[in-house]
Amino acid sequence: DVARIDQDGFIEITGRLSRFSKIGGEMVPHIKIEQTMCEIIGVDEEGHQPVAVSAVPDERRGERLVVLHTELPISKGELLRKMSAAGLPNIYLPNEDCFVQVDEIPFLGSGKLDLKRLQEMALEFAQNRKTSGN
């Protein structure tokens, strides 16, 4: 974790160097969630995954999963049901209201996910959600 300690000694997680989230004390691997989603919905014409998982702070559980995705061929609810049927634990399943459709998933020139941009997009979603009262 990358964190900052304020003047009162409180620690604020500001980033993560790995592709895991800590939710309710459990380590949740983003790559496993993405792989399962891609097995269910496939990849795009260029072979890129149409989904990417990030996380944002959550007061109650530590972090909350956010799924950025291009157009999905099935509903979010159906995707979540199929992920559960594939054997993913409930803690690996994002909330249906934490799916964010984007024009494209951010990739680096190397073809790898742009984790920094992905995190920025997830945080923008969380901030917009907070200010809109959802």
ChimeraX attribute file (.defattr): number of C-alpha atoms within 10 A of each C-alpha:
attribute: neighborCount
match mode: 1-to-1
recipient: residues
	/A:1	13
	/A:2	10
	/A:3	12
	/A:4	13
	/A:5	10
	/A:6	9
	/A:7	7
	/A:8	6
	/A:9	8
	/A:10	10
	/A:11	12
	/A:12	13
	/A:13	15
	/A:14	11
	/A:15	15
	/A:16	16
	/A:17	9
	/A:18	10
	/A:19	15
	/A:20	19
	/A:21	24
	/A:22	17
	/A:23	19
	/A:24	14
	/A:25	10
	/A:26	13
	/A:27	13
	/A:28	19
	/A:29	16
	/A:30	20
	/A:31	14
	/A:32	15
	/A:33	20
	/A:34	17
	/A:35	15
	/A:36	18
	/A:37	21
	/A:38	17
	/A:39	13
	/A:40	15
	/A:41	17
	/A:42	17
	/A:43	14
	/A:44	12
	/A:45	8
	/A:46	6
	/A:47	8
	/A:48	15
	/A:49	20
	/A:50	22
	/A:51	26
	/A:52	24
	/A:53	24
	/A:54	25
	/A:55	26
	/A:56	22
	/A:57	19
	/A:58	13
	/A:59	8
	/A:60	9
	/A:61	12
	/A:62	16
	/A:63	18
	/A:64	22
	/A:65	25
	/A:66	26
	/A:67	25
	/A:68	25
	/A:69	18
	/A:70	17
	/A:71	14
	/A:72	13
	/A:73	10
	/A:74	10
	/A:75	11
	/A:76	16
	/A:77	11
	/A:78	10
	/A:79	19
	/A:80	19
	/A:81	13
	/A:82	16
	/A:83	20
	/A:84	15
	/A:85	10
	/A:86	13
	/A:87	10
	/A:88	16
	/A:89	11
	/A:90	11
	/A:91	14
	/A:92	21
	/A:93	16
	/A:94	18
	/A:95	16
	/A:96	14
	/A:97	11
	/A:98	18
	/A:99	19
	/A:100	16
	/A:101	15
	/A:102	15
	/A:103	9
	/A:104	12
	/A:105	19
	/A:106	18
	/A:107	14
	/A:108	10
	/A:109	8
	/A:110	7
	/A:111	9
	/A:112	10
	/A:113	16
	/A:114	15
	/A:115	19
	/A:116	13
	/A:117	14
	/A:118	21
	/A:119	19
	/A:120	13
	/A:121	19
	/A:122	22
	/A:123	17
	/A:124	13
	/A:125	17
	/A:126	20
	/A:127	13
	/A:128	12
	/A:129	13
	/A:130	10
	/A:131	8
	/A:132	8
	/A:133	7
	/A:134	8
